């Protein structure tokens, strides 16, 4: 390729590069020449191939505040507001702090403060650990430094990672390209350059002017741009694969509401109304109160009776008084078993097999293993001859269809099943991984929903199963929108799973 044959844009760009002492950035070249950065990049590659410029690439980590981070800096971190209240008033009840901060901000504040030992919850009371208060002030100082573009020290990076997981700070690896002219060769090329035709028009062809012009060389052996076909997200395909397996085993899919009453999420499943899982640090409450329950008077009364006395189940219940107003509070469902409870209450004719897959919500701090929302599977089997061993056999058959031949069971406790087990499957190279819980519904649950046959149930979080099977080390990658990453995940291993 003749280095002295330059197009108009090549000459234009090279002139600017030569005029700047030292090196120059792509954004500056685009601003001065008026050419888009994509065009600049293409021209630079041509000038590099002719030896007229050289390029230096560097990478640097850049931290910026998210909108949530900016809000926290101006209004205060949720845990700052919480500790300020405790410093002024001393230990406070959950309800008292909720009245000051609101449910959402209290959940965030408790999650952050408890994880770092700043507060403790004793019964229904929040107690402050004053020795840990400097943890909060250091967070604010870091947010301020990032916002003002200050320098980040090594001892700050670990704390910044926590702020990133909370969605207050964004971390980006920025690539910077710097261009420098190869003097004096670049100047000589400009002086001796001859006009090069880069586009043929009908006028040039019909007049024959092309005969007296140098035409830009084209590499006819160059491959065209790679075009990737559109595909569904790999995690959606993974979930669809699980649905297909369950349907092949005779299960029918059912669904239920995301915004659920405590009645269907807890009470019908015989979870006591003072159970810790109903507290604000384990459940997202919705600021909406139902005027009535979407349940018959019969099931409401059976629920009251079973909770207070045990009913005809053979149990003694929880004692005390069951409160309808508590059951009518609304939450974001914490478990897909709420859908199973609704399904059983519809009086399906045995034998039956149902499953539900959907999002559930719990106030966890975001990190590589936790999200405040995740996919969960819940499946139930009911039959006159249904047994605990039959349930374990059905679970084993499901995992065999998934290509997981080795399954182990370990005795466990769950609030609404007895007997119960935790389940482990062998996934190489990880070894034995806990992935599900299972058991037979308690008599109290069956009496409440009006079911007269034994019912086995099992459930699992699909996010962690997918991570283990696909070798993904960060739960957030399951929901990635990075197209290049998604294409890499579509490996042979994934295709075998789907």
C-alpha positions as CSV (number, residue, x, y, z in Angstrom):
1,X,0.0,0.0,0.0
2,X,1.4,3.4,-1.0
3,X,1.8,5.5,2.1
4,X,1.6,8.7,0.0
5,X,-1.9,7.9,-1.4
6,X,-4.2,9.6,1.1
7,X,-8.0,10.2,1.0
8,X,-9.3,13.6,1.9
9,X,-10.3,12.4,5.4
10,X,-6.9,10.8,5.9
11,X,-5.2,14.1,5.1
12,X,-7.6,16.0,7.2
13,X,-7.0,13.8,10.2
14,X,-3.3,13.5,9.8
15,X,-2.9,17.3,9.6
16,X,-4.7,17.6,13.0
17,X,-2.5,14.9,14.6
18,X,0.7,16.5,13.3
19,X,-0.4,20.0,14.6
20,X,-0.8,18.7,18.2
21,X,2.5,18.3,20.2
22,X,2.7,14.9,21.8
23,X,-0.3,12.5,21.6
24,X,-4.0,13.2,21.2
25,X,-7.2,11.5,22.2
26,X,-10.0,10.2,19.9
27,X,-12.6,12.5,21.4
28,X,-10.4,15.6,20.6
29,X,-9.9,14.5,17.0
30,X,-13.6,14.0,16.5
31,X,-14.3,17.5,18.0
32,X,-11.8,19.3,15.7
33,X,-12.5,17.4,12.5
34,X,-16.3,17.1,12.9
35,X,-16.0,13.4,12.0
36,X,-17.8,10.7,14.2
37,X,-15.5,8.6,16.4
38,X,-16.4,5.5,14.4
39,X,-15.0,7.1,11.3
40,X,-11.9,8.4,13.2
41,X,-11.2,4.9,14.4
42,X,-11.4,3.5,10.8
43,X,-9.1,6.2,9.4
44,X,-6.5,5.7,12.2
45,X,-6.3,2.0,11.3
46,X,-5.5,3.0,7.7
47,X,-2.8,5.5,8.9
48,X,-1.3,2.9,11.2
49,X,-1.1,0.4,8.3
50,X,0.9,3.0,6.4
51,X,3.2,3.6,9.3
52,X,2.2,7.3,9.6
53,X,0.8,7.2,13.2
54,X,1.2,5.0,16.2
55,X,-1.3,4.2,18.9
56,X,-1.0,3.8,22.7
57,X,-3.8,2.1,24.6
58,X,-4.2,2.5,28.4
59,X,-6.9,1.3,30.8
60,X,-8.1,2.9,34.0
61,X,-10.8,2.2,36.6
62,X,-13.3,5.0,37.0
63,X,-15.8,5.3,39.9
64,X,-19.0,7.4,39.6
65,X,-22.0,7.8,41.8
66,X,-25.3,6.3,40.7
67,X,-28.5,8.3,41.1
68,X,-29.1,6.4,44.4
69,X,-25.5,7.3,45.5
70,X,-26.1,11.0,44.7
71,X,-29.3,10.9,46.7
72,X,-27.6,9.2,49.7
73,X,-24.8,11.9,49.6
74,X,-27.2,14.8,49.7
75,X,-29.9,13.4,52.0
76,X,-27.9,10.9,54.1
77,X,-27.4,7.1,53.9
78,X,-30.4,5.1,55.3
79,X,-28.2,3.7,58.1
80,X,-27.1,7.3,59.0
81,X,-30.7,8.2,59.5
82,X,-31.3,5.1,61.5
83,X,-28.3,5.7,63.8
84,X,-29.1,9.4,64.2
85,X,-32.5,8.3,65.6
86,X,-30.9,5.8,68.0
87,X,-28.3,8.3,69.2
88,X,-31.1,10.8,70.1
89,X,-33.7,8.4,71.5
90,X,-31.7,5.3,72.5
91,X,-33.0,1.8,71.6
92,X,-36.3,2.0,69.6
93,X,-38.9,-0.6,68.5
94,X,-39.1,-1.6,64.9
95,X,-42.5,0.0,64.6
96,X,-41.3,3.3,66.0
97,X,-38.3,3.5,63.6
98,X,-40.6,2.5,60.7
99,X,-42.9,5.4,61.5
100,X,-39.9,7.8,61.1
101,X,-38.2,6.3,58.1
102,X,-40.8,4.3,56.2
103,X,-40.7,0.6,55.5
104,X,-38.4,0.7,52.4
105,X,-35.7,2.9,54.0
106,X,-35.8,0.9,57.2
107,X,-35.3,-2.4,55.4
108,X,-32.2,-1.0,53.6
109,X,-30.9,0.6,56.8
110,X,-31.3,-2.5,58.8
111,X,-29.6,-4.7,56.1
112,X,-26.6,-2.4,55.9
113,X,-26.2,-1.7,59.6
114,X,-26.7,-5.3,60.8
115,X,-24.3,-6.8,58.4
116,X,-21.5,-4.5,59.7
117,X,-22.5,-4.9,63.4
118,X,-23.6,-1.3,63.8
119,X,-27.0,-2.3,65.2
120,X,-28.6,-5.4,66.7
121,X,-32.2,-6.5,66.9
122,X,-33.2,-7.8,70.3
123,X,-36.8,-9.0,70.2
124,X,-38.7,-6.1,68.7
125,X,-36.0,-3.5,69.6
126,X,-33.1,-2.0,67.6
127,X,-30.0,-1.4,69.7
128,X,-27.0,0.8,68.5
129,X,-23.4,-0.3,68.8
130,X,-21.6,3.1,69.1
131,X,-18.2,1.7,68.6
132,X,-19.0,0.9,64.9
133,X,-20.3,4.4,64.0
134,X,-17.1,5.4,62.2
135,X,-18.0,2.8,59.5
136,X,-20.8,5.0,58.4
137,X,-18.8,8.2,58.4
138,X,-16.1,6.6,56.2
139,X,-18.8,5.6,53.7
140,X,-20.0,9.1,53.4
141,X,-16.4,10.4,53.0
142,X,-15.9,7.9,50.1
143,X,-19.1,9.0,48.4
144,X,-17.9,12.6,48.6
145,X,-14.4,11.8,47.2
146,X,-15.9,9.9,44.3
147,X,-18.4,12.7,43.6
148,X,-15.7,15.3,43.5
149,X,-13.3,13.2,41.4
150,X,-10.7,12.8,44.1
151,X,-8.1,10.1,44.2
152,X,-8.9,6.6,45.4
153,X,-6.5,4.9,47.8
154,X,-5.9,1.1,48.1
155,X,-7.5,1.0,51.6
156,X,-10.7,2.6,50.2
157,X,-11.2,0.0,47.5
158,X,-12.7,-2.7,49.7
159,X,-15.3,-0.3,51.1
160,X,-16.1,0.9,47.6
161,X,-16.9,-2.7,46.6
162,X,-19.6,-2.8,49.3
163,X,-21.0,0.5,48.0
164,X,-21.0,-0.9,44.5
165,X,-23.0,-3.9,45.6
166,X,-25.5,-1.6,47.3
167,X,-26.0,0.2,44.0
168,X,-24.6,3.5,45.2
169,X,-21.4,3.5,43.2
170,X,-20.7,2.4,39.6
171,X,-17.3,1.0,38.5
172,X,-16.2,1.1,34.9
173,X,-13.0,0.1,33.2
174,X,-12.4,2.8,30.6
175,X,-10.2,2.3,27.6
176,X,-8.2,5.3,26.4
177,X,-6.6,5.5,23.0
178,X,-3.9,8.1,22.3
179,X,-2.5,8.8,18.8
180,X,0.9,10.2,17.9
181,X,2.2,11.1,14.5
182,X,5.3,9.3,13.2
183,X,7.4,12.4,12.3
184,X,8.9,13.3,9.9
185,X,7.3,10.5,7.7
186,X,3.8,11.8,8.4
187,X,4.8,15.3,7.2
188,X,6.4,13.9,4.1
189,X,3.3,11.9,3.3
190,X,1.2,15.1,3.5
191,X,3.5,17.0,1.2
192,X,3.7,14.2,-1.4
193,X,0.2,12.9,-1.1
194,X,-1.8,12.3,-4.3
195,X,-5.6,12.4,-4.4
196,X,-7.2,9.0,-3.9
197,X,-10.7,8.3,-5.0
198,X,-12.7,6.4,-2.3
199,X,-16.2,6.4,-3.9
200,X,-17.1,5.8,-7.5
201,X,-20.1,7.8,-8.9
202,X,-22.0,7.5,-12.1
203,X,-20.5,10.9,-13.2
204,X,-16.9,9.6,-12.7
205,X,-17.7,6.4,-14.6
206,X,-19.5,8.0,-17.6
207,X,-16.9,10.8,-18.1
208,X,-14.0,8.5,-17.8
209,X,-12.4,10.7,-15.1
210,X,-11.6,7.5,-13.1
211,X,-8.8,6.8,-15.6
212,X,-6.8,9.8,-14.4
213,X,-7.4,9.1,-10.7
214,X,-5.8,6.8,-8.1
215,X,-8.6,4.5,-6.8
216,X,-8.3,3.3,-3.2
217,X,-7.4,-0.3,-2.9
218,X,-9.9,-2.8,-1.5
219,X,-9.2,-6.1,0.1
220,X,-11.7,-8.4,-1.6
221,X,-10.6,-11.3,0.6
222,X,-11.6,-9.5,3.8
223,X,-14.4,-11.2,5.7
224,X,-17.7,-9.3,6.0
225,X,-18.9,-8.1,9.5
226,X,-20.0,-10.9,11.7
227,X,-23.8,-10.9,12.2
228,X,-25.1,-12.8,15.2
229,X,-28.7,-14.0,15.1
230,X,-31.1,-12.9,17.8
231,X,-31.7,-15.4,20.6
232,X,-33.6,-15.5,23.8
233,X,-31.7,-14.8,27.0
234,X,-29.9,-17.9,28.2
235,X,-31.5,-17.8,31.7
236,X,-35.0,-17.8,30.1
237,X,-34.0,-20.8,28.1
238,X,-32.8,-22.5,31.2
239,X,-36.1,-21.9,33.0
240,X,-38.0,-23.1,29.9
241,X,-36.0,-26.3,30.0
242,X,-37.0,-27.0,33.6
243,X,-40.7,-26.3,32.7
244,X,-40.4,-28.8,29.8
245,X,-39.0,-31.5,32.0
246,X,-41.7,-31.0,34.6
247,X,-44.5,-31.1,32.0
248,X,-43.0,-34.4,30.6
249,X,-43.3,-35.8,34.1
250,X,-47.0,-35.0,34.1
251,X,-47.0,-31.7,36.0
252,X,-49.3,-28.8,35.2
253,X,-48.0,-25.2,35.5
254,X,-50.0,-22.8,37.7
255,X,-49.4,-19.2,38.6
256,X,-50.3,-16.6,41.3
257,X,-50.0,-12.9,42.1
258,X,-46.6,-11.3,43.0
259,X,-48.3,-8.8,45.4
260,X,-49.7,-11.3,47.9
261,X,-51.6,-11.2,51.2
262,X,-50.0,-12.6,54.3
263,X,-53.0,-14.9,54.4
264,X,-51.9,-16.9,51.4
265,X,-48.2,-16.4,51.9
266,X,-48.1,-17.4,55.6
267,X,-51.3,-18.1,57.4
268,X,-52.6,-20.8,55.1
269,X,-49.2,-22.5,55.4
270,X,-49.6,-22.6,59.1
271,X,-46.9,-20.1,59.9
272,X,-47.5,-18.3,63.2
273,X,-48.5,-14.7,63.0
274,X,-45.5,-13.8,65.2
275,X,-43.1,-15.9,63.1
276,X,-39.7,-14.0,62.5
277,X,-40.1,-14.4,58.7
278,X,-43.0,-11.9,58.8
279,X,-40.7,-9.1,60.2
280,X,-39.7,-6.2,58.1
281,X,-36.1,-7.4,57.9
282,X,-37.2,-10.6,56.1
283,X,-40.2,-9.4,54.1
284,X,-41.1,-6.5,51.7
285,X,-44.4,-5.1,52.9
286,X,-46.5,-3.2,50.4
287,X,-48.1,0.1,51.4
288,X,-51.6,-1.1,50.6
289,X,-54.2,-2.7,52.9
290,X,-56.8,-5.1,51.5
291,X,-60.5,-4.4,52.1
292,X,-61.3,-8.1,52.0
293,X,-59.5,-11.4,51.4
294,X,-59.9,-13.3,48.1
295,X,-60.8,-16.5,50.1
296,X,-64.1,-18.1,51.2
297,X,-65.4,-17.7,54.7
298,X,-64.9,-21.5,55.2
299,X,-61.1,-21.4,54.6
300,X,-60.8,-18.2,56.6
301,X,-62.5,-19.9,59.6
302,X,-60.6,-23.1,59.2
303,X,-57.4,-21.0,59.2
304,X,-58.5,-19.3,62.4
305,X,-59.4,-22.5,64.1
306,X,-56.2,-24.4,63.1
307,X,-54.0,-21.5,64.3
308,X,-55.8,-21.1,67.6
309,X,-56.5,-24.7,68.6
310,X,-55.1,-27.1,65.9
311,X,-58.6,-27.9,64.6
312,X,-59.0,-31.6,63.6
313,X,-55.4,-32.0,62.6
314,X,-54.3,-33.6,65.8
315,X,-52.1,-30.6,66.6
316,X,-52.5,-27.9,69.3
317,X,-52.2,-24.9,67.0
318,X,-50.3,-21.8,68.1
319,X,-52.7,-20.7,70.8
320,X,-53.7,-17.1,71.4
321,X,-55.9,-15.2,68.9
322,X,-55.5,-15.3,65.2
323,X,-55.9,-11.8,63.7
324,X,-57.7,-11.3,60.4
325,X,-56.2,-7.8,60.1
326,X,-52.7,-9.2,60.1
327,X,-53.6,-11.8,57.4
328,X,-55.0,-8.9,55.2
329,X,-51.6,-7.1,55.1
330,X,-50.0,-7.1,51.6
331,X,-46.4,-8.1,50.8
332,X,-44.2,-9.1,47.9
333,X,-44.5,-12.9,48.0
334,X,-41.5,-14.5,49.8
335,X,-42.1,-18.0,48.5
336,X,-43.8,-19.7,45.5
337,X,-45.5,-22.1,48.0
338,X,-48.2,-19.3,48.2
339,X,-49.2,-20.4,44.7
340,X,-49.3,-24.0,45.7
341,X,-51.5,-23.1,48.7
342,X,-53.9,-21.3,46.3
343,X,-53.9,-24.3,44.0
344,X,-54.7,-26.7,46.8
345,X,-57.5,-24.5,48.0
346,X,-59.2,-24.7,44.6
347,X,-60.0,-28.4,45.4
348,X,-58.2,-30.1,42.5
349,X,-59.2,-33.7,41.9
350,X,-56.5,-36.2,42.9
351,X,-54.3,-37.5,41.7
352,X,-52.6,-34.2,40.7
353,X,-49.2,-32.7,40.0
354,X,-48.7,-28.9,39.9
355,X,-45.7,-26.6,39.7
356,X,-45.1,-22.9,39.8
357,X,-42.1,-20.9,38.7
358,X,-41.8,-17.2,39.4
359,X,-40.0,-14.3,41.2
360,X,-40.0,-14.1,45.0
361,X,-38.7,-11.2,47.0
362,X,-36.6,-10.9,50.2
363,X,-34.7,-7.8,51.5
364,X,-31.1,-9.1,51.0
365,X,-28.2,-6.9,50.3
366,X,-27.0,-7.3,46.8
367,X,-23.7,-9.2,46.4
368,X,-22.3,-12.1,44.3
369,X,-24.6,-14.6,46.0
370,X,-27.7,-12.6,46.9
371,X,-30.3,-10.5,45.2
372,X,-33.5,-9.1,46.7
373,X,-35.5,-11.0,44.0
374,X,-34.9,-14.4,42.5
375,X,-36.7,-17.2,40.6
376,X,-38.1,-20.1,42.7
377,X,-39.7,-23.4,41.8
378,X,-42.4,-25.0,43.9
379,X,-44.0,-28.3,43.0
380,X,-46.7,-30.4,44.7
381,X,-47.9,-34.0,44.2
382,X,-51.2,-35.2,45.7
383,X,-52.6,-38.8,45.7
384,X,-54.4,-41.2,48.0
385,X,-51.3,-43.4,48.0
386,X,-48.8,-40.5,48.1
387,X,-45.8,-41.2,50.4
388,X,-42.6,-39.5,51.5
389,X,-40.6,-42.1,49.6
390,X,-42.7,-41.5,46.5
391,X,-41.9,-37.8,46.8
392,X,-38.2,-38.4,47.0
393,X,-38.4,-40.7,44.0
394,X,-40.2,-38.1,41.9
395,X,-37.5,-35.5,42.8
396,X,-34.8,-38.0,41.8
397,X,-36.5,-38.6,38.5
398,X,-36.6,-34.8,37.8
399,X,-32.9,-34.4,38.4
400,X,-32.1,-37.4,36.3
401,X,-33.9,-35.6,33.4
402,X,-31.7,-32.6,34.1
403,X,-28.7,-34.9,33.6
404,X,-27.9,-35.0,37.4
405,X,-27.7,-38.7,38.3
406,X,-26.6,-38.4,42.0
407,X,-29.0,-37.0,44.6
408,X,-28.7,-37.1,48.4
409,X,-31.3,-36.2,51.1
410,X,-30.6,-34.9,54.6
411,X,-33.3,-34.6,57.4
412,X,-34.3,-31.0,57.9
413,X,-37.0,-28.7,59.4
414,X,-39.4,-26.5,57.4
415,X,-42.4,-24.7,58.9
416,X,-45.1,-26.3,56.9
417,X,-43.8,-29.8,56.0
418,X,-43.1,-32.9,58.2
419,X,-41.1,-35.0,57.6
420,X,-38.7,-32.7,55.7
421,X,-35.4,-33.0,53.9
422,X,-32.7,-30.8,52.4
423,X,-31.6,-32.1,49.0
424,X,-28.1,-32.2,47.4
425,X,-27.0,-33.0,43.9
426,X,-23.5,-33.7,42.6
427,X,-22.4,-31.1,40.1
428,X,-18.9,-31.3,38.8
429,X,-16.4,-29.8,39.5
430,X,-18.2,-28.3,42.6
431,X,-19.1,-31.6,44.2
432,X,-22.2,-31.9,46.4
433,X,-24.4,-28.7,46.2
434,X,-27.5,-28.0,48.3
435,X,-30.3,-27.0,45.9
436,X,-33.7,-27.9,47.3
437,X,-36.0,-28.5,50.2
438,X,-38.8,-31.0,50.3
439,X,-41.4,-32.7,52.6
440,X,-45.0,-33.8,53.2
441,X,-47.4,-31.0,54.0
442,X,-48.4,-30.9,57.6
443,X,-52.0,-32.0,58.6
444,X,-52.7,-28.4,59.7
445,X,-52.0,-27.1,56.1
446,X,-54.1,-29.9,54.5
447,X,-57.0,-29.1,56.9
448,X,-56.8,-25.4,56.1
449,X,-56.9,-25.8,52.3
450,X,-59.5,-28.6,52.5
451,X,-57.4,-31.4,51.0
452,X,-58.1,-35.0,52.0
453,X,-55.1,-36.8,50.4
454,X,-51.4,-36.7,51.3
455,X,-49.5,-34.0,49.5
456,X,-45.7,-33.9,48.9
457,X,-44.0,-30.6,48.1
458,X,-40.6,-29.5,47.1
459,X,-39.0,-26.2,46.1
460,X,-35.7,-24.6,45.1
461,X,-34.1,-21.4,44.1
462,X,-33.4,-21.6,40.3
463,X,-30.7,-18.8,40.3
464,X,-28.2,-20.8,42.3
465,X,-28.9,-24.0,40.5
466,X,-28.2,-22.2,37.2
467,X,-25.0,-20.7,38.6
468,X,-23.7,-24.1,39.6
469,X,-24.6,-25.9,36.4
470,X,-23.3,-23.1,34.1
471,X,-20.2,-22.2,36.2
472,X,-21.3,-18.6,36.9
473,X,-19.5,-17.0,39.8
474,X,-21.8,-14.0,40.3
475,X,-25.6,-14.2,40.6
476,X,-25.9,-10.8,38.8
477,X,-24.5,-12.2,35.6
478,X,-27.7,-14.3,35.3
479,X,-29.5,-11.1,34.4
480,X,-26.7,-9.5,32.3
481,X,-27.6,-7.4,29.3
482,X,-24.0,-7.4,28.0
483,X,-24.4,-9.0,24.5
484,X,-20.8,-10.1,24.2
485,X,-21.0,-11.8,27.6
486,X,-24.3,-13.5,26.7
487,X,-22.7,-14.9,23.5
488,X,-19.8,-16.4,25.5
489,X,-22.3,-18.0,27.9
490,X,-24.0,-19.7,24.9
491,X,-21.3,-22.4,25.1
492,X,-21.6,-26.1,24.3
493,X,-22.4,-26.7,28.0
494,X,-25.5,-24.5,27.9
495,X,-26.8,-26.1,24.7
496,X,-26.6,-29.5,26.5
497,X,-28.7,-28.2,29.3
498,X,-31.4,-26.7,27.1
